Amino acid sequence: MNDQMIVSLMAGLAVVALFMGIGLAFRKSEGLQAEQRLDDLIARPKKDVDLRTGILLRPPAIDLETPQFWTKFIPNLENLSRLYEQADVNLPFNRFMGIVVILALAGALIGFLFKLPLYLVPLGSVVLGTTPFFWLIHRKQRRIKKFLDAMPEAVELIGRGLRAGHSLASALHLVSEEMKGPIADEFGRVFEEQNLGIPLEVTLRGLADRVPSVDVRFFVIAVVIQRATGGDLAEVLDKIGKLIRQRFELFGHVRALTAEGRLSGIVLLALPPGLLAFLSMSNYDYVSVLFTTPIGTKMLAITAAFQLLGALMIKKIVAIKV
């Protein structure tokens, strides 16, 4: 594998990382109108912000009041702090940023070791430097999935606790004791925060912020409305638990029906780069014109653009929101 092949591979990785970063930056988690209305209903009043930032149990991931020198290079600290909290990483944020800097420097060092042109050296830094942030996003998604998988059982457990004579706070504590994983941690945090004197509505809205899901918003809205107007909360929670289970069942049916389309998309998207890599290893002279001639590089750029466009179209076709 010569230097031109290494340059091409690094350029391709950098382009993929750049497009993924742009897509994540402009991605909106509240895409549906119903989700936006739920957000409006559970919108936190301004006066509650001071209560949440003063929580003694867990300080914010990033100290927004006394920013560090590296925070000047981050455009939106609040979103990054929320992402770090949602991922539930025990690593101090300063140390995490230190890892990001070390990986970025390692990417630049690799570029110098392979004697790449100076304008390509930052590409390695971008690829390795953004890896921890993608790891945060993956950890957040995996944690939220575990939380939502246990959500129906937790809601029904709260309803049974209310029927047995427990208060709402005691029922929340029951979830943290009887269940495991992220659901126990989050409901235990809600219980401990309200024990410190924070209003229960504020702690539940904080739960909805940490776990951005329609199911959690339904639960929070039901509790907030019941505390304001009264009613049988246990019956409402039973219906919410049944609704969540039905949504999971429908989501499973949708995934089964779209499995063929998703597999076809993976095969179609992986086939061109896989074939190019195979030919590069087996008969590089045959494909070298793609890397050594201006027409070849333009063809590679056009192919990458069409690959990205095809990936977006396939995702739109198979992505059905439930």
C-alpha positions in Angstrom: 0.0 0.0 0.0 1.6 3.2 -1.2 1.3 6.8 0.1 -1.4 7.7 -2.4 -3.6 4.8 -1.2 -3.1 5.9 2.4 -4.0 9.5 1.5 -7.1 8.3 -0.3 -8.2 6.2 2.7 -7.6 9.0 5.2 -9.5 11.5 3.0 -12.4 9.1 2.7 -12.5 8.6 6.5 -12.4 12.4 7.1 -15.2 13.0 4.6 -17.4 10.4 6.3 -16.6 11.8 9.7 -17.4 15.4 8.5 -20.7 14.4 7.0 -21.7 12.4 10.1 -20.8 15.4 12.3 -22.8 17.8 10.2 -25.8 15.4 10.2 -25.6 15.1 14.0 -25.3 18.8 14.4 -28.4 19.6 12.4 -30.4 16.6 13.5 -33.5 17.4 15.5 -34.8 14.8 18.0 -38.2 16.5 18.1 -39.2 16.0 14.6 -42.9 15.2 15.0 -45.6 17.7 15.8 -46.8 15.5 18.7 -43.4 15.4 20.2 -43.1 19.2 19.9 -46.4 19.6 21.7 -45.3 17.3 24.4 -42.2 19.4 24.8 -44.3 22.5 25.1 -46.4 20.9 27.8 -43.5 19.9 30.0 -41.5 23.1 29.3 -39.6 24.0 32.4 -40.3 27.5 33.8 -37.3 29.8 34.0 -37.5 29.9 37.8 -36.9 26.2 38.0 -33.5 26.4 36.4 -31.7 27.6 39.5 -33.2 24.7 41.5 -31.8 22.1 39.1 -28.4 23.7 38.8 -28.1 23.8 42.6 -28.6 20.1 43.0 -26.3 18.7 45.6 -26.4 15.1 44.4 -24.7 15.5 41.0 -23.0 18.7 39.7 -23.4 19.5 36.0 -21.0 17.8 33.7 -19.6 21.2 32.5 -19.3 24.2 34.8 -21.0 26.8 32.6 -20.5 29.6 35.1 -16.7 29.3 35.2 -15.7 28.1 31.7 -12.3 26.7 31.1 -9.9 27.8 28.3 -10.9 25.1 25.9 -14.6 25.9 26.2 -14.0 28.9 23.9 -13.7 26.4 21.0 -17.0 24.7 21.7 -20.0 26.4 20.1 -22.8 25.0 22.3 -21.7 24.0 25.8 -25.3 23.4 27.0 -26.0 20.7 24.4 -22.6 19.1 25.0 -23.2 19.1 28.8 -26.6 17.5 28.3 -25.1 14.8 26.0 -22.4 14.0 28.5 -25.0 13.7 31.2 -27.3 11.5 29.1 -24.4 9.2 28.3 -23.8 8.8 32.1 -20.0 8.9 31.9 -18.2 8.8 35.2 -15.0 10.3 33.6 -14.4 13.9 34.5 -15.1 16.2 31.5 -11.7 17.8 31.7 -10.1 14.4 31.4 -12.4 13.5 28.5 -11.4 16.7 26.6 -7.8 15.7 27.3 -8.4 12.4 25.6 -9.9 14.3 22.6 -6.8 16.5 22.4 -4.4 13.5 22.6 -6.3 11.6 19.9 -6.2 14.7 17.7 -2.5 15.1 18.2 -2.0 11.4 17.5 -3.9 11.8 14.2 -1.6 14.6 13.2 1.5 12.6 14.2 0.3 9.7 12.1 0.1 12.0 9.1 3.6 13.2 9.7 4.9 9.7 10.1 3.5 8.7 6.7 4.9 11.9 5.2 1.5 13.2 4.0 1.1 16.7 2.5 0.6 19.3 5.1 -3.0 20.1 4.0 -4.0 16.5 4.7 -2.5 16.2 8.2 -5.5 17.9 9.8 -7.8 15.2 8.4 -6.2 12.6 10.7 -6.8 14.9 13.6 -10.4 15.3 12.7 -11.0 11.6 12.3 -9.4 10.6 15.6 -10.4 13.7 17.5 -14.2 13.2 16.8 -14.1 9.6 17.8 -14.9 10.2 21.6 -17.9 12.3 20.7 -19.3 9.5 18.5 -18.7 7.2 21.4 -20.7 9.5 23.7 -23.6 9.5 21.2 -23.5 5.7 21.0 -23.4 5.3 24.7 -26.3 7.7 25.1 -28.4 5.8 22.6 -27.6 2.5 24.2 -28.5 3.8 27.7 -31.8 5.3 26.5 -32.7 2.0 24.8 -32.2 0.1 28.0 -34.2 2.7 29.9 -37.2 2.5 27.4 -37.1 -1.3 27.4 -37.8 -1.3 31.2 -40.2 1.7 31.1 -43.5 -0.3 30.8 -42.6 -2.5 33.8 -41.5 0.6 35.8 -44.8 2.5 35.1 -46.9 -0.5 36.0 -44.9 -1.0 39.2 -45.6 2.6 40.2 -49.3 2.0 39.5 -49.3 -1.1 41.7 -47.4 0.8 44.4 -50.1 3.5 44.4 -52.9 0.9 44.7 -51.0 -0.7 47.7 -51.1 2.6 49.5 -47.7 4.0 48.8 -47.2 7.7 48.0 -45.9 8.7 44.6 -42.4 9.4 45.9 -42.4 6.1 47.7 -43.5 4.3 44.5 -40.6 6.0 42.6 -38.2 4.8 45.3 -39.7 1.3 44.8 -38.7 1.3 41.2 -35.1 2.3 42.1 -34.9 -0.6 44.6 -36.7 -3.4 42.7 -35.3 -2.7 39.2 -31.8 -2.4 37.7 -30.0 -0.5 35.1 -30.6 3.1 33.9 -34.2 3.0 34.9 -33.3 2.4 38.5 -30.6 5.1 38.5 -32.9 7.8 36.9 -35.9 7.1 39.2 -33.6 6.9 42.2 -32.2 10.3 41.2 -35.8 11.7 41.0 -36.6 10.3 44.5 -33.4 11.7 46.0 -33.9 15.1 44.5 -37.4 15.5 45.8 -36.1 14.4 49.2 -33.8 17.4 49.1 -36.7 19.7 48.8 -36.9 20.1 45.0 -40.5 20.0 43.7 -41.5 16.7 42.2 -42.6 18.4 39.0 -39.2 19.9 38.5 -37.4 16.6 39.1 -39.7 14.8 36.6 -39.1 17.5 34.0 -35.4 16.9 34.6 -36.0 13.2 33.9 -37.7 14.1 30.6 -34.6 16.2 29.7 -32.2 13.4 30.5 -34.2 10.8 28.6 -35.6 12.4 25.5 -38.5 10.0 24.6 -42.2 10.4 23.9 -43.0 7.6 26.5 -41.2 9.5 29.3 -43.0 12.7 28.3 -46.3 11.0 28.5 -45.5 9.7 32.0 -44.3 13.2 33.2 -47.3 14.9 31.8 -49.7 12.4 33.4 -48.1 12.9 36.8 -48.0 16.7 36.5 -51.6 17.0 35.4 -52.8 14.6 38.1 -51.0 16.6 40.8 -52.7 19.7 39.5 -56.2 18.5 38.9 -56.5 15.2 40.8 -57.7 11.8 39.5 -56.8 8.2 39.6 -53.1 8.2 38.7 -52.8 4.4 39.1 -55.3 3.8 36.3 -53.7 6.4 34.1 -50.3 4.8 34.6 -51.7 1.4 33.7 -53.0 2.8 30.4 -49.6 4.4 29.7 -47.8 1.2 30.4 -50.2 -0.7 28.0 -49.7 2.1 25.4 -45.9 1.8 25.6 -46.1 -2.0 25.2 -48.3 -1.6 22.2 -45.9 0.9 20.7 -43.0 -1.5 21.2 -45.0 -4.3 19.5 -45.8 -2.0 16.6 -42.2 -1.0 16.4 -41.2 -4.6 16.2 -43.6 -5.3 13.4 -42.3 -2.2 11.5 -38.7 -3.4 11.9 -39.6 -6.9 10.7 -41.3 -5.4 7.6 -38.4 -3.1 6.8 -35.7 -5.6 7.5 -35.3 -6.5 3.8 -35.0 -2.9 2.8 -32.4 -2.2 5.5 -30.4 -5.2 4.5 -30.6 -4.2 0.8 -29.4 -0.7 1.7 -26.4 -2.1 3.7 -25.4 -4.4 0.9 -25.8 -1.7 -1.8 -23.8 0.8 0.2 -21.0 -1.6 1.2 -20.6 -3.1 -2.2 -18.7 -0.2 -4.0 -16.2 0.6 -1.3 -15.7 -3.2 -0.7 -15.0 -3.9 -4.3 -12.7 -0.9 -4.5 -10.7 -2.2 -1.5 -10.5 -5.7 -2.9 -9.2 -4.5 -6.2 -6.8 -2.2 -4.5 -5.3 -5.1 -2.6 -5.4 -7.6 -5.4 -4.6 -5.5 -8.5 -3.7 -2.0 -7.6 -2.4 -1.1 -11.1 -5.9 -1.6 -12.5 -7.5 0.9 -10.1 -4.6 3.2 -9.7 -5.9 5.6 -12.3 -8.7 6.6 -9.8 -6.0 7.9 -7.4 -3.3 9.2 -9.8 -5.3 11.1 -12.4 -7.5 14.1 -12.1 -10.4 12.4 -13.8 -10.1 9.5 -11.5 -10.2 11.6 -8.4 -13.3 13.5 -9.7 -15.0 10.1 -10.4 -14.2 9.1 -6.8 -15.7 12.3 -5.4 -18.8 12.0 -7.5 -19.2 8.4 -6.5 -18.9 9.3 -2.8 -21.5 12.0 -3.2 -23.9 9.6 -4.9 -23.3 7.0 -2.2 -24.2 9.6 0.5 -27.3 10.6 -1.4 -28.3 7.0 -1.8 -27.8 6.4 2.0 -30.0 9.3 2.8 -32.8 8.1 0.5 -32.7 4.6 1.8 -32.8 5.9 5.3 -35.9 8.0 4.5 -37.6 5.0 3.0 -37.0 2.5 5.8 -37.1 4.9 8.8 -40.8 4.8 9.9 -41.5 6.5 13.2 -43.8 4.8 15.6 
